[in-house]
């Protein structure tokens, strides 16, 4: 059985960052940084899924 705990946490972080950037009192620079972080987290998440897929 595959444990998706770390992947779940990554998705929660992406969700939080996007909600804060879109609904929070953020400057354009802060929104831009949040998008960069989300992109980095998503890229890392895709790598994890690919590695899990290859090992099973």
C-alpha positions, 0 to 999 in steps of 0.5 A: 500500500502506498502512503500519500501522507507527504503528497497530501501535505504538499497539496494542503500547502499549495491550497493554503498558499493560493487561498492566502494569495487570492483572498488575503491582503497581499501585495503583487510581489507577495502574490507572485512569490506565492505562485512561485512557491506553488509551482515549486511544490507542484513540480516536486509533487509530480516527481514524487508521483512519478517515482511512486509509479515507477516503483510499483 
